[in-house]
């Protein structure tokens, strides 16, 4: 790459003003021309390139000038305070030189810093332009503390990577309030890995189609509505049996409600989740109580017969080809035990999977097996493919069958971590996205794949028989955001939107790490 008289002129015009800032040290335009070299990979590469350009012949210099003017045109008019969150690649150096040509200042930042520290630096520098890998942009745009940083000066974000998902673009624009410009990184290893991941996911979807034969969207939607109504009715009835939420005209705080109902300390977080669900779905009323917190007003007292009647349509819909009666009976029996659970007369039982998981299991299990098999067939490493399967009930056989199918895969199948890293991790979500995802991603070797079975819509039956810590109103968004924040540049999911099996509320997230 070449220097040009225009670049030299731009640096002279900057004079003693900062041209490059790295690790808190500013190098002026004159300093760069005199050979002052800032510390670090990208700053040093930039200074060395400036020094090299002065000796290039005019014809080479003119060709380089055209490239730099192109990027300077993309950056637009000053003022430009351009933070470059890249390692020392040719493109990063060109973007930095183009900034200098346009009379701006380059802030060289470390892409390995924690996202929180990167955001703090962007705000402190008054960054107007930002260049970074696409995967890092998606991570920053979903950072929980993003709104705590003043990025009001940010105008343009140049992200470099594979063709982006529109959902990622929309989320980044909403979060950062800046124009996004995509720079395609052709034929990169990351792009090739994304293509393989998308191809394998499409093949897995095709392999699983037979498990949705005979099921309709209307049937699944109807069952879900009946089940949720029955669960919420059972929760309200359990609280009313404890002497609370029986009067629509009388309100009480959560603390008062827990004390009146004599809920044991161990079960108070559970009841807090019940109250939230009941209020969100309109079975009780919640209003702001100021310093005492939310105030809840109840509903006319339910009878046992009304609760039994609420379960009947759910049972009938479930029996119409969705699953065996024992699965739903487990939830109904769990609802009957709730009063004794709250009082401490009965100990909590082991958490169970959501009811809808049973109906989706054949579809998702087949898709899982197809993905593991495709990964094994593409594996070319000298060592066997390392597969870790963390299945909560130990009953999933799809992975074993996929690895045993002919031609037999060269793979090591683990059912518990052994302290190493894995090429494939298969897991069933049992907790919250923020807690679970970083731990799972940390088990992956570079280039590894995470296949995560998780709720994609609210599963209210977990409030009775499951682990409600992972229960959220919009779980698909929460899982995807957690995977992106944990360093997964590509996150796919199946079933696809609109597929009847997707209405069961259980999904398979397919993610990879670089």
Helices and strands as residue ranges (DSSP letters): H 5-14, E 18-22, E 25-28, H 29-33, H 41-53, H 58-75, E 81-85, H 90-101, E 105-108, H 115-125, E 129-133, H 134-141, G 146-148, E 156-161, H 166-176, E 179-184, H 189-207, G 209-212, H 217-241, E 251-253, H 254-260, G 265-267, H 268-280, E 285-287, G 290-292, E 295-297, H 304-319, H 325-336, H 338-343, H 355-378, E 385-390, H 398-404, E 411-414, E 422-428, H 433-441, E 444-455, H 462-465, G 468-470, H 475-485, E 490-494, G 500-504, E 506-512
